[in-house]
């Protein structure tokens, strides 16, 4: 089964184009280091919850949107090897990060079930 790195971060609405450009540039490196796919999703319907929610999780400010992202890897070892290069491959340092990384939430997940609709 595959391995997934998941991310939730607040991004200023004014940085939407810069964020997309950064994601495209990042994909080049992630793919080089073995990622199978990457998806970036701009919040469209992110309701306030009664106990917790994505807005509170990232301390969303006025004029920001929640962005939900993931990278699919063939396995955890490939993901770990890629992330280790962030200390040694200077190209990572050159990527623009148009959001507050201190409020980003992330984690790695072992895939336990997957399904795809016919034709997808």
Secondary structure, DSSP 8 states (H G I E B T S, - for coil): --EEEEEEEEEEGGGHHHHHHHHHHHHHHHHHTTEEEEEEEE-SS----SS--HHHHTT--TTEEEEEEEEEES-HHHHHHHHHGGGT-HHHHTS---S-GGG-EEEEEE-------TT-
